[in-house]
Amino acid sequence: MRFDKEKFLFLYQNEYKPLNDSQKAGLLAILEQIENDTHVTDIRWAAYMLATVKRECGGEWQPIGEYDKGKGRKYGVPAGPYGHIYYGRGLTQNTWLDNYRMLTEAWNKAHPDRPVDFVKDPDLLLQIEYSYWAMSYAMRNGAYTGVGLKKYINAEKCDYLNSRRIINGTDCADMIAGYATTIEKLLTLSEMAA
């Protein structure tokens, strides 16, 4: 997929609200990552991924750390060999030590020439390359909940509402489904011929 990113940005801001420079840069960077992701070929997957980021990152369109750093949550305490707190980081707010381990193993399997350790350096997930990869990998493969995008968005159906189960049960499912429906239309209007 290829998009006229400036057109998408224009349409997005007309639909929602003007974005600041950081938000614009983040949204354009995510779109570029989607364009280069050979595993994402369905515009509806792209729309749902973007809708998820819109919610998970509070509209910032940047990989961010969880605002309260997990305070008061079970995962909000030091854990693992490095004593880090594995609060939400990235485009999909990756939490829990086990998820940081899982992402480390998956990245290193996919990129043996460029190993990383998200357990040792969890803030790597605040960089767009790692954060986008983690989102794409987890959402496609059901890495967080056991179900991935293909269960809800496939040739037979497009269930944006239940797609939320890929990340976090039904939390904000209606809101994100609404975002996905709108973003799908904007992406379709912005898609460039192959």
N, C-alpha and C positions, 0 to 999 in steps of 0.2 A: 504494500500500500504506500502511496505517496500522497501528500496533502499540500495544498497551497496554505502554508502555515500562517501567513499574514492574513489571508482571507478568513481562516478559522478564528484567528485572534479577533478580528473585526466583528465577526458574527457572534462570537462568545461574549464580547463586551457589550454588544447590543442586546443580547439575551439576558445577561446578568447585570454586571456593572463594570465600570472601567477598572483596569488593573494597574497597579503601580509597576515600576520597572522591574523589580525583583520578581513579582508574580508573572509578568510577561515572559521574562527570561526563563523562569522555571517551567512554565507551560510549554514554551517552544522547545526547551530541552527534552521534556518528556515526549512530546510529539516526535522529535527526531529519534529518540530511543525506540519508540513504537515502529517508526518507519524502518529502522535497521534490525528489528527483531524478526528473524525468519520464522519464529514459532507463532507469531501473531499475524494471522492472515484474514481474520474475520473482523470486519469493522465494528461489529457488535461487541466483540471481546475488547477491542480498543476503547470503545465507548464506556464499557463497564469499568475498565481499569481506570480511566480518567475520572469517572464519577466517584469511584472509591477514593482516589487521591483527593478530590475536591473536599470530601467529607473528612477523611483521616488526617489531612494536613491543614484543616481549618481555612481552606481557601488560599493558603499561601503559595501553593504550587511549587513547593520546595521540600526536599527531604528534611524533616524536622524531628527534634526530640520531643517526647511527650512533655506537655507543659508542666505537670507537677512531678515529673520524673518518677512516677509510680508510687508516690507517697500514699500510704494507707492501703495499698494493694499487696496481695501475697507475693507478687514478683518484685515489689519495690524495696527489697532488702539486698545487701551484698550477697553474692553467690559465686560458686565456681572457684577455680584455682587463682583467679586474679582479683577476686573480691569486688568485681563491678556490680552495679545494679543494672539488670537487664530490662529496663523500662522500654517503652515504645520508641523506636527510632525508625526513620525512613519514610517512604511514601505510604506504606501500609502499617506503620507503627508496630514493627516486630517486637514482641515481648517474650519473656521467659528464656532462661539459660538454654534449655533444650532446643528452642527454635534457633538460637544463635549457633549452637553446635550443628544442627541440621543444615543450616545455610552454609556454614563453613565446609562441611563435607560435600554438599552439592556443588558449591562453587569450585572447590578443588578438583572434583571429578570432571567437571565441565571445562576447567581451565588449568590443567596440570602444569602448564608452563608459567602460570602467574598465581601461585598459591597465596591465600589470605587466611587470616584467623579472626573471625568476627567475635569469637569468645575473648580473645586477648585484646582486641581493639574494636569494641562494639561501635564506636563512632565512625568507623568506615561506612556504616549504613547511612550516614548523613551526606555521603558523596553520591551524586546522581548516577554514576555508572553502576555502583554496587546496589544502590537502593532500587533503581529500576529493575535490575536483574533479579533481585530478591522478590520484588513484587510479581514480575512476570513468571518466574519459576514457581513460586508458591501458589499463585492463582491458577496457573495452567495445570499443575500437578497435584493440587489438593494437599499441599504440604502442611497446612495448618489444621485443617479439620477433616481431612480424608476425602473431600470432594473438591473437584476442580471445575473450571469454566465449562468444559465440554458436557458436564452433567446438566447444566441449566441453559446453555446457549449452544445450540447445535443445528443441524439441518432440519430437525423436526420442530424445534421450539426456541423461543427467546424469553426466558423467565428472569427478567431483571430483579424482580422482588425476592425470589428465593436464592438468587446468586449471592446474596449477602452471606449465606451460610458458608461460603468459601473462606471468609475472613473472620466473622464474628457473629454467629447465630443470626438473630433477626434485628439486632441493634441498628436503628436508623434505616431499616430496609426500605421503607416507603420513600424516604427522602432520596436515598441513593438511586433507587429505581427511577424516580422522576428525573434526576440529573442524567442518568444513562440514556433515557429516552430522548431528552433534548440534545445531549452531546452527540448521540448517534445521528440525528438530523443535521447537526452542524458539520460533523465529519463527512457525511455523505455529500453535502453541498460544497465541501472544500476538497473532496477527493480529486486527484489529477489522473487523467488517463494514463494507462501503462505505456 
